[in-house]
């Protein structure tokens, strides 16, 4: 589906006890576009991000990826589908290095004995950081970075997963 939306929300509905969070929300995202969801507290912005990230399921409507209707049954499925979410509460481990955080969960990098060699981990991390023009020492502990710079590490990780869509939930809250 050349030129079509990478991701679509079609008539998505979500309710919680006593609250209608989303009412027939539709949204198209095309490659190369940047969007901002703007609204008051309780407008449903985070609910949309959670649905697209596979954290919650809509009560109605559906999600299409590259023209194919899909159920994002969990965050892993969403990541496998090319959707990366950077949540308001960052998911980095502050006691670990930048390199360790960037390769965490990347089974394709694991060697013969179930480990990633430190030199390979640093090399892969440098490559990921370079895509954003970042020159951090891969051995630096993430917890020593300001929160705004930790977000850059999260973005580098999302880009390294070749995400088709990157969602940031309240990036300025940090």
C-alpha positions as YAML, in Angstrom:
chain: A
units: angstrom
residues:
- id: 1
  name: UNK
  ca: [0.00, 0.00, 0.00]
- id: 2
  name: UNK
  ca: [2.46, 2.61, -1.25]
- id: 3
  name: UNK
  ca: [1.77, 6.08, 0.06]
- id: 4
  name: UNK
  ca: [-0.93, 4.85, 2.40]
- id: 5
  name: UNK
  ca: [-0.91, 5.31, 6.15]
- id: 6
  name: UNK
  ca: [1.70, 3.40, 8.13]
- id: 7
  name: UNK
  ca: [-0.73, 3.24, 11.02]
- id: 8
  name: UNK
  ca: [-4.44, 3.97, 11.38]
- id: 9
  name: UNK
  ca: [-6.86, 4.16, 14.27]
- id: 10
  name: UNK
  ca: [-10.41, 3.71, 13.04]
- id: 11
  name: UNK
  ca: [-13.40, 4.63, 15.23]
- id: 12
  name: UNK
  ca: [-11.58, 3.57, 18.41]
- id: 13
  name: UNK
  ca: [-13.64, 3.57, 21.59]
- id: 14
  name: UNK
  ca: [-12.42, 3.05, 25.16]
- id: 15
  name: UNK
  ca: [-14.37, 3.30, 28.40]
- id: 16
  name: UNK
  ca: [-13.48, 2.94, 32.04]
- id: 17
  name: UNK
  ca: [-16.04, 2.69, 34.85]
- id: 18
  name: UNK
  ca: [-17.93, 5.98, 34.74]
- id: 19
  name: UNK
  ca: [-15.68, 7.53, 32.06]
- id: 20
  name: UNK
  ca: [-15.77, 7.50, 28.27]
- id: 21
  name: UNK
  ca: [-12.05, 7.99, 27.53]
- id: 22
  name: UNK
  ca: [-12.28, 7.74, 23.72]
- id: 23
  name: UNK
  ca: [-15.31, 8.22, 21.47]
- id: 24
  name: UNK
  ca: [-14.87, 7.00, 17.88]
- id: 25
  name: UNK
  ca: [-11.31, 8.34, 17.50]
- id: 26
  name: UNK
  ca: [-9.74, 8.02, 14.06]
- id: 27
  name: UNK
  ca: [-6.17, 8.93, 13.16]
- id: 28
  name: UNK
  ca: [-3.86, 8.28, 10.18]
- id: 29
  name: UNK
  ca: [-0.07, 8.36, 10.44]
- id: 30
  name: UNK
  ca: [2.06, 8.46, 7.29]
- id: 31
  name: UNK
  ca: [5.80, 7.89, 6.98]
- id: 32
  name: UNK
  ca: [7.86, 10.97, 7.78]
- id: 33
  name: UNK
  ca: [5.07, 12.82, 9.55]
- id: 34
  name: UNK
  ca: [5.25, 14.32, 13.02]
- id: 35
  name: UNK
  ca: [2.06, 14.68, 15.04]
- id: 36
  name: UNK
  ca: [1.20, 16.04, 18.47]
- id: 37
  name: UNK
  ca: [-1.86, 14.99, 20.43]
- id: 38
  name: UNK
  ca: [-2.93, 18.07, 22.35]
- id: 39
  name: UNK
  ca: [-5.73, 18.32, 24.88]
- id: 40
  name: UNK
  ca: [-6.69, 18.82, 28.48]
- id: 41
  name: UNK
  ca: [-6.00, 16.30, 31.21]
- id: 42
  name: UNK
  ca: [-8.36, 13.39, 30.73]
- id: 43
  name: UNK
  ca: [-8.79, 14.03, 26.99]
- id: 44
  name: UNK
  ca: [-7.55, 10.52, 26.14]
- id: 45
  name: UNK
  ca: [-4.06, 11.24, 24.82]
- id: 46
  name: UNK
  ca: [-2.34, 8.65, 27.01]
- id: 47
  name: UNK
  ca: [-5.14, 6.17, 26.30]
- id: 48
  name: UNK
  ca: [-4.40, 6.42, 22.57]
- id: 49
  name: UNK
  ca: [-0.68, 5.87, 23.22]
- id: 50
  name: UNK
  ca: [-1.45, 2.86, 25.45]
- id: 51
  name: UNK
  ca: [-3.71, 1.32, 22.79]
- id: 52
  name: UNK
  ca: [-1.10, 1.79, 20.06]
- id: 53
  name: UNK
  ca: [1.60, 0.45, 22.39]
- id: 54
  name: UNK
  ca: [-0.41, -2.70, 23.10]
- id: 55
  name: UNK
  ca: [-0.79, -1.89, 26.80]
- id: 56
  name: UNK
  ca: [-4.60, -1.79, 26.67]
- id: 57
  name: UNK
  ca: [-7.14, -2.93, 24.10]
- id: 58
  name: UNK
  ca: [-9.89, -0.74, 22.68]
- id: 59
  name: UNK
  ca: [-13.53, -1.56, 23.44]
- id: 60
  name: UNK
  ca: [-14.43, -0.82, 19.83]
- id: 61
  name: UNK
  ca: [-12.92, 0.18, 16.53]
- id: 62
  name: UNK
  ca: [-9.61, -1.15, 15.28]
- id: 63
  name: UNK
  ca: [-5.97, -0.49, 14.44]
- id: 64
  name: UNK
  ca: [-4.52, -0.99, 10.97]
- id: 65
  name: UNK
  ca: [-0.81, -1.31, 10.20]
- id: 66
  name: UNK
  ca: [0.15, -0.78, 6.55]
- id: 67
  name: UNK
  ca: [-3.47, -1.39, 5.60]
- id: 68
  name: UNK
  ca: [-3.88, -4.61, 7.59]
- id: 69
  name: UNK
  ca: [-6.20, -4.72, 10.59]
- id: 70
  name: UNK
  ca: [-4.29, -5.96, 13.62]
- id: 71
  name: UNK
  ca: [-4.78, -6.65, 17.30]
- id: 72
  name: UNK
  ca: [-1.87, -5.26, 19.28]
- id: 73
  name: UNK
  ca: [-2.09, -7.94, 21.95]
- id: 74
  name: UNK
  ca: [0.61, -6.65, 24.27]
- id: 75
  name: UNK
  ca: [3.64, -4.37, 24.17]
- id: 76
  name: UNK
  ca: [5.87, -7.06, 22.64]
- id: 77
  name: UNK
  ca: [3.46, -7.50, 19.73]
- id: 78
  name: UNK
  ca: [3.36, -3.72, 19.22]
- id: 79
  name: UNK
  ca: [7.18, -3.55, 19.18]
- id: 80
  name: UNK
  ca: [7.35, -6.46, 16.74]
- id: 81
  name: UNK
  ca: [4.88, -4.56, 14.55]
- id: 82
  name: UNK
  ca: [7.21, -1.55, 14.49]
- id: 83
  name: UNK
  ca: [5.63, 0.65, 17.15]
- id: 84
  name: UNK
  ca: [7.99, 2.01, 19.80]
- id: 85
  name: UNK
  ca: [6.60, 3.81, 22.82]
- id: 86
  name: UNK
  ca: [8.58, 6.12, 25.07]
- id: 87
  name: UNK
  ca: [6.41, 6.42, 28.14]
- id: 88
  name: UNK
  ca: [6.24, 9.37, 30.48]
- id: 89
  name: UNK
  ca: [7.99, 7.20, 33.09]
- id: 90
  name: UNK
  ca: [11.20, 6.20, 31.33]
- id: 91
  name: UNK
  ca: [11.98, 2.48, 31.19]
- id: 92
  name: UNK
  ca: [15.75, 2.77, 31.50]
- id: 93
  name: UNK
  ca: [17.62, 1.15, 34.37]
- id: 94
  name: UNK
  ca: [19.65, 3.91, 36.07]
- id: 95
  name: UNK
  ca: [22.17, 1.50, 37.66]
- id: 96
  name: UNK
  ca: [23.15, 0.11, 34.27]
- id: 97
  name: UNK
  ca: [25.33, 1.68, 31.60]
- id: 98
  name: UNK
  ca: [24.03, 3.34, 28.47]
- id: 99
  name: UNK
  ca: [25.29, 0.37, 26.45]
- id: 100
  name: UNK
  ca: [23.60, -2.17, 28.74]
- id: 101
  name: UNK
  ca: [20.30, -0.28, 28.51]
- id: 102
  name: UNK
  ca: [20.48, -0.02, 24.73]
- id: 103
  name: UNK
  ca: [21.00, -3.76, 24.16]
- id: 104
  name: UNK
  ca: [18.64, -4.95, 26.89]
- id: 105
  name: UNK
  ca: [16.12, -7.36, 25.39]
- id: 106
  name: UNK
  ca: [17.95, -7.57, 22.07]
- id: 107
  name: UNK
  ca: [18.24, -11.36, 21.82]
- id: 108
  name: UNK
  ca: [19.59, -11.16, 18.27]
- id: 109
  name: UNK
  ca: [22.81, -9.73, 19.73]
- id: 110
  name: UNK
  ca: [23.35, -12.58, 22.19]
- id: 111
  name: UNK
  ca: [26.39, -14.75, 21.53]
- id: 112
  name: UNK
  ca: [27.02, -18.44, 21.81]
- id: 113
  name: UNK
  ca: [27.02, -18.59, 25.60]
- id: 114
  name: UNK
  ca: [23.94, -16.45, 26.13]
- id: 115
  name: UNK
  ca: [25.88, -13.23, 26.68]
- id: 116
  name: UNK
  ca: [26.75, -10.12, 24.73]
- id: 117
  name: UNK
  ca: [30.45, -9.37, 24.88]
- id: 118
  name: UNK
  ca: [31.24, -5.99, 26.45]
- id: 119
  name: UNK
  ca: [33.12, -4.87, 23.32]
- id: 120
  name: UNK
  ca: [30.19, -5.79, 21.05]
- id: 121
  name: UNK
  ca: [27.76, -4.09, 23.45]
- id: 122
  name: UNK
  ca: [29.81, -0.86, 23.36]
- id: 123
  name: UNK
  ca: [30.19, -0.99, 19.56]
- id: 124
  name: UNK
  ca: [26.46, -1.52, 19.03]
- id: 125
  name: UNK
  ca: [25.67, 1.26, 21.52]
- id: 126
  name: UNK
  ca: [28.04, 3.71, 19.79]
- id: 127
  name: UNK
  ca: [26.35, 2.95, 16.46]
- id: 128
  name: UNK
  ca: [22.89, 3.52, 17.97]
- id: 129
  name: UNK
  ca: [23.96, 6.80, 19.57]
- id: 130
  name: UNK
  ca: [25.69, 8.00, 16.40]
- id: 131
  name: UNK
  ca: [22.37, 7.88, 14.51]
- id: 132
  name: UNK
  ca: [21.31, 10.81, 16.70]
- id: 133
  name: UNK
  ca: [24.69, 12.51, 16.70]
- id: 134
  name: UNK
  ca: [25.25, 11.58, 20.36]
- id: 135
  name: UNK
  ca: [28.76, 10.98, 21.64]
- id: 136
  name: UNK
  ca: [28.12, 9.67, 25.16]
- id: 137
  name: UNK
  ca: [30.53, 7.17, 26.66]
- id: 138
  name: UNK
  ca: [28.61, 3.86, 26.36]
- id: 139
  name: UNK
  ca: [29.98, 2.84, 29.80]
- id: 140
  name: UNK
  ca: [28.40, 5.85, 31.53]
- id: 141
  name: UNK
  ca: [25.63, 4.97, 33.98]
- id: 142
  name: UNK
  ca: [22.24, 6.13, 32.73]
- id: 143
  name: UNK
  ca: [21.37, 7.43, 36.20]
- id: 144
  name: UNK
  ca: [24.09, 10.09, 35.88]
- id: 145
  name: UNK
  ca: [22.33, 11.68, 32.88]
- id: 146
  name: UNK
  ca: [19.68, 14.39, 33.23]
- id: 147
  name: UNK
  ca: [16.19, 13.10, 32.43]
- id: 148
  name: UNK
  ca: [16.10, 15.02, 29.14]
- id: 149
  name: UNK
  ca: [19.24, 13.18, 28.02]
- id: 150
  name: UNK
  ca: [17.83, 9.86, 29.21]
- id: 151
  name: UNK
  ca: [14.98, 10.48, 26.77]
- id: 152
  name: UNK
  ca: [17.56, 10.68, 23.98]
- id: 153
  name: UNK
  ca: [18.79, 7.22, 25.01]
- id: 154
  name: UNK
  ca: [15.19, 5.95, 24.79]
- id: 155
  name: UNK
  ca: [14.88, 7.50, 21.31]
- id: 156
  name: UNK
  ca: [18.16, 5.88, 20.22]
- id: 157
  name: UNK
  ca: [16.80, 2.52, 21.39]
- id: 158
  name: UNK
  ca: [13.54, 3.04, 19.49]
- id: 159
  name: UNK
  ca: [15.40, 3.95, 16.30]
- id: 160
  name: UNK
  ca: [17.68, 0.93, 16.67]
- id: 161
  name: UNK
  ca: [14.60, -1.30, 16.63]
- id: 162
  name: UNK
  ca: [13.74, 0.17, 13.21]
- id: 163
  name: UNK
  ca: [10.42, 1.41, 14.53]
- id: 164
  name: UNK
  ca: [8.00, 2.62, 11.87]
- id: 165
  name: UNK
  ca: [6.18, 4.71, 14.47]
- id: 166
  name: UNK
  ca: [7.66, 6.28, 17.62]
- id: 167
  name: UNK
  ca: [5.17, 7.48, 20.22]
- id: 168
  name: UNK
  ca: [6.23, 9.72, 23.08]
- id: 169
  name: UNK
  ca: [3.79, 10.08, 25.96]
- id: 170
  name: UNK
  ca: [4.17, 13.58, 27.45]
- id: 171
  name: UNK
  ca: [7.83, 14.04, 26.50]
- id: 172
  name: UNK
  ca: [7.98, 17.48, 28.09]
- id: 173
  name: UNK
  ca: [6.78, 16.18, 31.48]
- id: 174
  name: UNK
  ca: [10.31, 14.97, 32.19]
...
